[in-house]
Amino acid sequence: MAKAVMLPVLLSFLLLPFSSMALTQDFCVADLSCADTPAGYPCKAGAGAGDFAYHGLATAGNTSNLIKAAVTPAFVGQFPGVNGLGISAARLDIAVGGVVPLHTHPAASELLFVTQGSIAAGFISSSSNTVYTKTLYAGDIMVFPQGLLHYQYNAGSSVAVALVAFSGPNPGLQITDYALFANNLPSAVVEKVTFLDDAQVKKLKSVLGGSDSMYTSTKAMATKSTAALLPVLLLLTISTATALTQDFCVANRALPDTPSGYSCKPPSIVTANDFAYSGLNKPGALIKPFNTSLASAFVDQFPAVNGLGISASRVDILKDGVVPLHTHPLGSELLFVAEGTLLTGFISSFANNNKVYARRVSKGDVFVFPQGLLHFQYNVGNTTAVAFAAYSSANPGLQVTDLAFFANNFPTPDVVRGTFIDEKEVMRLKDLFGGSA
């Protein structure tokens, strides 16, 4: 079925209307040999399908460190395919008793998918210092607005694992403890600006490897504790990226949607429950004849992502099932494979010779799809495949090619003229998908 459906529509993708608001070209795989710029890295020449797949999140990180946690990044420095696409990823492993201490991402919002164990997480607003906390379990997600202090710790009795998506290819990271106590900012200054007492400051500087002199060399500051912590700190980056003018804007769905998103729910009635969502902890409804189920966490299902430039979905694909050719007009997509094996890929635009970038991806792999381009997923394994997707928009949009052509009242003669598909085949597909002549 999948082959019969996908081959004819491959000829007709030029009919799909979409307006990409991301890159002026289809993609821009980072050339890491060049210097970074405020807009990202220059483009690499001669990109291949392998540039859009990344296998680095398949392996657990080393949690034998001070905070008993490990963050394995798939930012632009590790996964050049995300350059310019407004999205990236990481894997989070937290041992029992482990914590990701208070930190911020200056250049991106964060969406946390819990895949194993339980994680207590929360963030603090800037306007009123309100704390929004929630305990999350496997299948739950939580969103953290760009630039706000937040944390995660293992709330269970076994290792916790999460996949993390960010609304930028290089979200940046600043850990509060590390910024205050792991460098040469003098203790007297730290005490003055934090109101901590001298003994506490000196204790934390000792633990994290800081010094008391602005003139102490970096080498002299390195200690065993700091060296053990460095792998989980990723890269401290400076960014001028901005998102909302307020901390967040939970959608008020009682009011109409607008081109820039929904109006905000009054902050006085926003609670931690608004920022967590459990709708991805089980498969969505089965879609025939694709033999695939889809559960979404877009702004209509998960109002907290309104204005944050990120959203999510879960797809379960039965054996031989398919997510047929489709586009997301308003967002790039980053696919995490949780179970099984998929053949997945996308097709570049007409201006880029309709080149196909396809790859087999298995459990632990990620694959990125540029905004607005036709792409697909096909289960090539012997078991149901499960994947979680993140998008660089609160409402990325979805147009399935088969449904656009054959599941409506698009006149058959016009479909034939516009796609070059034989009339008999058009009628067969209209019958399959419920369209009319």
Secondary structure, 3 states (H helix, E strand, C coil): CHHHHHHHHHCCHHHCCCCCCCCCCCCCCECCCCCCCCCCCCECCCCCHHHHEECCCCCCCCCCCCCCEEEEEECCCCCHHHCCCCCEEEEEEECCCCEEEEEECCCCCEEEEEEECEEEEEEECCCCCCEEEEEEECCCEEEECCCCCEEEEECCCCCEEEEEEECCCCCCCEEHHHHHHCCCCCHHHHHHHHCCCHHHHHHHHHHHCCCCCCCCCHHHHCCHHHHHHHHHCCCCCCCCCCCCCCCCCCECCCCCCCCCCCCECCHHHCCHHHHEECCCCCCCCEECCCCEEEEEECCCCCHHHCCCCCEEEEEEECCCCEEEEEECCCCCEEEEEEECEEEEEEECCHHHCCCEEEEEEECCCEEEECCCCCEEEEECCCCCEEEEEEECCCCCCCEEHHHHHHCCCCCHHHHHHHHCCCHHHHHHHHHHHCCCC
